[in-house]
Amino acid sequence: MEKTSASNQNQDQQLSNEFLPRQKDLDIIDHTDTYSEEDLKKIIRHLNLKVTTQRMTILSCLQEGRRHITAQELFEKVMKVDDSIGFATVYRFLRSLTENNFVTEVRMGGLPARYELTPKAHHDHLTCVKCGKICEFENKAIENMQIKVAQQFGFVLTHHVLELYGVCSACQSTKSRLKS
């Protein structure tokens, strides 16, 4: 019986990975920015919303663990803490946080968006289109070039999102092994 259960779990995980790339455990990036309970309450108040246990739970789950989490993954984390909070509640609050720049949305082609509490320090993203791994990086040359491009067109740069897409080294090596 255990073999069937393990086999079914493996098949479910494989299907999940085909449709929704998730970062593997080794690719998890822990938060370096932490927000106190009071900071989280200030975020909610800034949105002109009442501080509720549900909103605090959603923010706490968003800040715990890794960055770049889908709305579904966030909902699953929230459900473990309080199963009375529905997906619509999580998603609406996430949209509101995003619209007010407290949360950054990272898009990966036509796949579901990933979210992170907007970090205190700016960074850009490099995303693997095969497995969903997201690497954060900073590059002063790229930052300076963006400012120059904005100036060239008469813009004053207020903010930006840079997302690069490719195939990570692990997926490249898997592809190579499959060919041989």
N, C-alpha and C positions, 0 to 999 in steps of 0.2 A: 504494500500500500504506500509506503514511503517513497518508493521509486516513482510511482505514478504522480504523486503529489509534487515531488521535486521536478519531475519532467514537465508537468503542467505549469509550474512556476517559471521554469526556464523558458518555455514557449511563450508565456504571457510577457515575460521580460523582453524576449526577442521581438515580439510584435510591438510592444511599447516603444522599443528603441527604433524600430523601422519608421514609426509614424511621428514620434516625438523624441528627438535626441535629448538625452539627459546627461549631465556631467557625471562621469564615473567618480567613485570615492577618491581616487588619486588626484582628480582634477578639481577637487573642492577648494575654493578660496575662502578662507575665514575672514570675517570682518576685522578690520583694524580700527575703524571708527566705531565707538560705542556711544550710545545715547542713554542718559539716565532716564528714570521714570518721569522726572520733571521735564526733561527735554521732549519726551514723547507726548506729554500732556500739552506742552506749548505748541507742538505741531498741530495737534487736534484743534486747539483753541484758535490758532492762526487761520484755520479753515472755517472759523465761525461755527464749529460743531460742539456739541456737548461731549465732554469726556465721559466715555462709557467703558465698561469692562470689555465689551466686544471690540471696540476700536483699539483699546490698549492691548488686547490679546493679539489682534492682527498685526499691530506695529511691533510688538515683542517678537512674534514669530518671524516677521520680515527681517528683523535685525539679527536674530540668532542664526548661527551656522554659516551657511555660504551665501554668497551673492548670486545674482543672476538666476532667480527662481521664477518659474512660470506661475501664473495665477492658480492653476490647478495644483501645483506643488505646494504653494502657500496655503491653499484651502485644506489640503491634506494635513499639513502641519497644524493648522488652526483646529481642525476636527479632533486631533489627538488631545488638545487642551480643553476645548469646549465644543461638543458636537451639536450644540443648539445654534451655532453660527452657520448660516447658509452660504452657498457659493455666491449668490447674488450680492449679499452683504459684503463679502470679501472683495468681490470684483468692483462694486461701486466705490468702495472706500479706496481701493487701489487706484482707480481712475482719477478720483478727486486728488489723491496725493500726487499723482503723475502730472495732472493739469496745473498743479501749484508748485511744481518743481521740488517736492520733498522726496519724490521717487523718480528714478531714471528708468526709462523703458529702453530696452535693447531689442531691436528687431533682427530677425534672421530669415531673410527671404520671406516665404509664405508661411513659415512655421509660427507657432504661438510666441508672443513677445515674452521676454524675460525682464524681471524687475529687480532693482536694488535700491536701498535707501541712498539718496544722493550723497555721495561721499564728500567729505570736507576738502579733499585734494582732488583736482581734476585728473582724469585718466581716459584713455581711449581703449577700444576693444578690438581684438582679433579673434574671430569665431571660426571654428571648424564646421564645415557644412555637412560632414559625415556623422560625427558623434556629438556635436553640440558643445564641445569644450570651448570655453571663453577665456582668453588670456587678456589681462589688463597690462597696458604699457603706457609709458610716458616718453616722449621724444621732443626735445627742445627745438630741433631743426624743423620738425613738422609743425609745431606750434607757431614758430616764427614765420614759416611759409604761409600759414593760414592768415596771419595778421597782414602780411604783405599782399596777399591776394585780395583780401577785403579792402585794403587801402587803395589798391590799383583800380578797383571798381567804385571807389568813393564811399565805401561802407565803414562804419565803426563797428567792429566785432563785439557783440554782447555775450555770446556763448556759442557752443557748437557741440555736435556729436560726431565722432569719427568711428566708423565701424568698418573693419576690413574683414573679408571672408576668404577662406582657403581650406586646405586639407592639412591637418596637423601631422606631425611626424609619426605618431602612433598609427594613424589611419593609413598613411602612406606605406608604412612597413607592413601592415596587414594586407594591403592591396598587393604589394610585391610578393609576399609569401603565397598568396592565393594564385598568382600567375605562375609560380615555379612548381 
